[in-house]
């Protein structure tokens, strides 16, 4: 028998194993490529268009504040056909006037034309923005009856009667008459009867010192804070102060009077009876009180010009805007909250109250 060497046998075994491994690798590769051929190609995707970055609105711009439509019956409110009257304690109703540098009233502006900060923050929501020209008025006629204006008193009375005849509409408005010297006293409570109002003015008699701040405080606290509402609910409240502004008897300070007017949401219009060539301290007091409440002080050069000041007040009361909004971070803590309202068009001047007091919970 012929013997095969061990080395030759080992070589044969190695060749057989190598051939088997190559065959298995080939089968695996064929299987892999076959699977790839059966797999559908991924769909071609188109990148989404980039979203344009919005242009930021000016700080406090009302154009960026969401607005709730106020047509129809609102929740917790009533409607007068033009706007919804709401009673929620966290809503602010702001009345303001817009004029140019010549004092002419600017009409037909929109919400986007203004920027507002309440307590240094933009409002959370605007409920209503409108130009109001026909709201019922609740007006106090407050006449200085102190000794210092004795020579001008008849002119004051005559001008006040003219104001009532021009401004107060018997079908919608109510007014009261108050005189003041050392003390204040009402000669006619709220009424729309022209004869009674005129009689209340003629009853006043000059004499005594001047307690202007006390009188303004009492008029707002006792009369205007809870003034009678209209059937529609909303009214515009104003206090017409006819005085030289020289207070020498009050226990209240000017700021006390201003704060009470702000609580009563009352605008002060002051008409100075000082006809001297120069302005004095009393005129500055009248101006401060009027501007703090969103009103205006008038300084007629002659006492006979007082009727012209009343006409200007009438025009302003019928040419104002109304803004109802919900402040951001509102708290029922009774604290004072500042208001900063401007027109984005710097040619226009906005006159509004400087702030208000939040109700207490």
Secondary structure, DSSP 4 states (H G I P E B T S, - for coil): -PPPPHHHHHHHHHHHHHHHHHHHHHHHHHHHHHHHHHSPPPPPPPPPPPPPPPPPPPTTBGGGS-B----SPPTTEEE-SSSEEE--TTEEEEEEEEE-TT--B--S--GGGEEEEETTB--SEEEEEEEES-PEEEEEEEEE-SGGGGGGHHHHHHHHHHHHHHH--TTT-EEEEEEESSSEEEEEEEE--HHHHHHHHHT----S---HHHHHHHHIIIIITTPPPPTTS-EEEEEEEEE----SS-SS-HHHHHHHHHHTTEEEEEEE---SSS--HHHHHHHHHHHHBT-EEE--SSGGGHHHHHHHHHHHHTSEEEEEEE-TT---B--EEEEEEEESSTT-EEEEBSEEEPPB-
